[in-house]
Amino acid sequence: MTSRAIILSIAGVLAIAVASPAPAAPVAASEMGAYCRAQAAKTFGARPTYVKSTRAMPAADGSATVSGNYEDGEGHTKHFKCRYDAKGNFLDVKPAAAPKK
């Protein structure tokens, strides 16, 4: 994928994130990571290129969680989690503790 394509993809996700706090339709499992990154960048004021996330991890009740991190302006790594309900609707993004090693 070219740099231009990546930038356009990020811009598209950010446009969706800025347009509404929650999507009008459920987010597909394959898109949850990208949507989560855009929401985290917006919520925490992080540069989108510094935000990373995992794939959606489904729970027994059908909900899903996406974990991620970003580098703040001082070079520190901050962690977050995004939650989705069983229908795929984005619920929230919140700071999280660093994963245990």
Summary of the structure (lengths in Angstrom):
residues: 101
radius of gyration: 13.2
end to end distance: 31.8
largest distance: 38.6
contacts: 270
relative contact order: 0.17
helix: 36%
strand: 28%
